[in-house]
């Protein structure tokens, strides 16, 4: 179920390159990448898991509520992260010209389904 869901997010988003389901310790549960993806999605996920944990701590200290989504854009990729629960997140990498809105939508729709499967 996980592999097919990740593949659907990548192929459903213009500019989608790779997606992954990972725990906050940096251990991937499943991943999917296009054959010509220029990045190792598991390495991206391991690095951004540290960033997301820091953002979660900051929102907690600010009493701003739970972190739901994190996005960042660099010169060569866009990375979207959707928090599923206290243990897992899903990430999607896109090319810089990729459809950010469609990627956000697909992750938002997929997160509750993954939450049910992981419970």
Secondary structure as UniProt FT lines:
FT   HELIX           2..12
FT   TURN            14..15
FT   STRAND          16..23
FT   TURN            24..25
FT   STRAND          28..33
FT   TURN            35..36
FT   HELIX           41..61
FT   TURN            62..63
FT   STRAND          69..73
FT   STRAND          78..83
FT   STRAND          88..94
FT   TURN            96..97
FT   HELIX           100..118
//
